[in-house]
């Protein structure tokens, strides 16, 4: 399974690097307004490289101090040096750094999610166009309803997923903001320069600001979890459709199965819907995170560390799951196999009963809608419980035969002739999916680059390409100490 490119963003080293980035931005901002000496700001920014820190020492101190940030700050101050290290973390409180740093990580994860959405939407676009005119049974309450096309089914998926994409884009201004108001959000520790410090930190990091920089305000992060839950809801529904269509009794659509994949240890014939099952399982897990995310809004007074910790873990889990879900959905769409003949065969299972609405509407123009419904209903129920075909019973019905001959009745109950606007809708939504994918990809190409001071701090002397995420300080190498130690107290 391809890597969604999100889980590693939440590695200990990457999160620590983000915290150093925030400390660097804070020091530069404070130096610019005169809160700390200018040389101190420059020294702190230049030292903000995770490779310079002794992470083993940070891990050990984190365990003993039982604090999520101070051991990192103390080690960072040591690296900065005696002359300027005392200005590290000047006026800030822990959550100013940790939450703002997590927002930086979430911004990168958010971009990865949007990249995956663009790929999924392109896959849906191709499927919708290719199968726009492929008829199949529409099903409500698991029973045959009226005919649709498979392209129409995909159009439904597109409609939901593009709406979720719009929601993800609209929440960005509420999510990607610095939290830089000091202990409770009043800027008391920064003095009159507080708002200017906040603005400059935000500018250095490419983030927005909060009208009220209170640690108790976290609705933007909660909103991200909820929208990802909606994405998961749509993906779960798609997984459920594919799961059922792969059943031998349906046999209409199949997720790609790589050669050599083993479905069962005892039944060699098994072709299990593994990816669809993944979608169902992961969707349930992500949707369940809506409750703890909403619970994390229940800060008492000006802050509650328990709520902060709850949301940190919840949004991390939701974002990683969201990426894993979209990766699987992309693989499914890229290799989805349709059995069009089986779809037509299933459509004909009721021997015309699925066309009852078409006949009723036409008959209703002659005798009224309600009377027509009663007539067709009685014939349909007789066919459903008896042995005679719907068509033969209709031909013998005096009311129906008074207006239509056998050929006209056969035409009226022909499923392939009652597709409504399925084909048009499929093509329209395929075009819409392409347009949204284009917008997402354009947004990715024109995204603001990592601030210059961060790129300079992260660049090695090997002349690595700035465009490579691994050189920007936003993607860290594999952690060289045990996660369980480094994460203690986070």
C-alpha positions, 0 to 999 in steps of 0.5 A: 500500500502506498504511503500516505505521507502523513504518519511520519509528519507526527514523528517525535523529531518532526514535532520537536523541529516544529517547536524549534521553528516556533521558538526561532520565529518568536525570538526573531519577532521579539528581537525585531520589536526590541524585547530581546537583543537582536543578536540573541534573536539571530543566534536562536534562529540559527541554532533551531536545528533538531540535529544540534540537540542531544535528544537522549538528554531530552528524553531522559529529562522529559521522563523525570520532569514530566513536562512536555516542553521544558526539557527541550527548551533547556537543551535548546538554550544550552545549544544556543549558548550561554550568551544568548540562551537565556532569551529562549522562550521569552514570555511564552507559555508551553502551549504557545509553542506546542500548539503553534508547532502542531499547527505547522505539522497539521498544515503539512498533513493538510496539504498531503490530504488535499493532494490525496483528494485530488488523486481520488477525485481524478480517479472518480472522474475517470470512472464516472465518465467511463461508466456514465451509460452503464445501466445497473439496478438502483437500490434503496433499503437494499431492494431494487428501486429504479435503474441508474448507471454506475456513473451516476453512483460515482457521481454521488461519491463525487458530490459528497467528496467535493463538498468535504474538500470545500469544507477542508479549504474553508476551515484553513483560516480558522485552523492555521493560526499562531497561539501566541498570547502568553499564559492565558491569552492577554499578552501580559508577558509581552507588554504593549508589544504583544500584538506586534510580536504575535503578528510577526511570529505569524508572518515568519511562520506563514500563519494567521493570528487569533482575535483572542489568543486563548488556550481554551479556544481550539475549535479550528482543530476540532473542526478539522477532525469533524470534517475528516470524519465526514470524509471517512463517512463518504469513504465508508459508504463507498467501501460498503457499496464495493464490499456488497458488489463484490459478493458472488450474488452481485458480482458487479464490481471488484477492487484490484487484487494483486497477483499472489494475494491470499484471501484465506489460509484454507479456501484457495478460491477466496477473493476478499474485498480487503481494501473495502474492508479497510475502508469500513474499519478505518472509517468507523475508527475516524468517525468515532474520533468526533466525540473526543474532539468535541469533548476537547472543547470543554476547557474549564476557565482559561485552560485545561491541560487534559483537554489539550492532550486529548485533542493533540492525540485525537487530531493526530489519529484522525489525520493519519487515518484520513490519509490512509483512507484516501490512499486506499480509495485511490488504489481502489478507483485506479484498478476498479473492475466492472462486470457490465454484463452482470449489472445488466443481468441483475437489472433483469432479475425482477423481469420488469418489476424495476420498471413499474414506476415508468409504467405508472407515470405513463398510465397516470397521465391517462387515469391519474397518478393515484389510480395508476399506482393502485393498478400497477401495485396490485399487478406488481405484488401478484407477480412478486409472490406468484409465478407469472411474469410482470409483463404477462400480467400487465398485458392481461390487466384490463386497465393497462391494456386499454391504453397500451399494447404488449410492445408498448408495455415492454418498452415502458418497463425496459430498465435501460430506457428509464435512466432519467438524467443519470448519464448527464449527471455522471458526465457533469460530476466527472467534469466537476471532479476534474475542476476541483482536482485542478484547483487543489493542484494549483493551490499546492503549486502556489502554496507559500514556501517555508519561510526563508529563515526556516529553510536556511536553518534546515539546509545542510551544506550539501546543497540539497534542493529546497523543494525537497520536503526533507530539506525544509525542516518540515519532514524529519528523519527517523527518530533515533531514540525510542518514541515512548521515551520522547513522547512522555509527557506530550 
